[in-house]
């Protein structure tokens, strides 16, 4: 006996329900992806700020907390070292 002979006969409307279920899962995935993208876009501001703060604090270590200002900042060079 072939496998196709053992399967129950399709009932009217079964194909439509399967199509709707497939369409619903596609919409659910699309909504899920949209929510994840929105969350990443919202987090972008905070991540940028955190990275900028890291660079700022790393730069302050080298400049002893001082910023270069043209015409005001004096640079001394020690040529003996």
Secondary structure in CASP SS format (residue, H / E / C, confidence):
PFRMAT SS
TARGET T0000
AUTHOR 0000-0000-0000
METHOD secondary structure of the structure
MODEL  1
X C 1.00
X C 1.00
X H 1.00
X H 1.00
X H 1.00
X H 1.00
X C 1.00
X C 1.00
X C 1.00
X C 1.00
X C 1.00
X C 1.00
X C 1.00
X H 1.00
X H 1.00
X H 1.00
X H 1.00
X H 1.00
X H 1.00
X H 1.00
X H 1.00
X H 1.00
X H 1.00
X H 1.00
X H 1.00
X H 1.00
X H 1.00
X H 1.00
X H 1.00
X H 1.00
X H 1.00
X H 1.00
X H 1.00
X H 1.00
X H 1.00
X H 1.00
X H 1.00
X H 1.00
X H 1.00
X H 1.00
X H 1.00
X H 1.00
X H 1.00
X H 1.00
X H 1.00
X H 1.00
X H 1.00
X H 1.00
X H 1.00
X H 1.00
X H 1.00
X H 1.00
X H 1.00
X H 1.00
X H 1.00
X H 1.00
X H 1.00
X H 1.00
X H 1.00
X H 1.00
X H 1.00
X H 1.00
X H 1.00
X C 1.00
X C 1.00
X C 1.00
X C 1.00
X C 1.00
X C 1.00
X C 1.00
X C 1.00
X C 1.00
X C 1.00
X C 1.00
X C 1.00
X C 1.00
X C 1.00
X C 1.00
X C 1.00
X C 1.00
X C 1.00
END
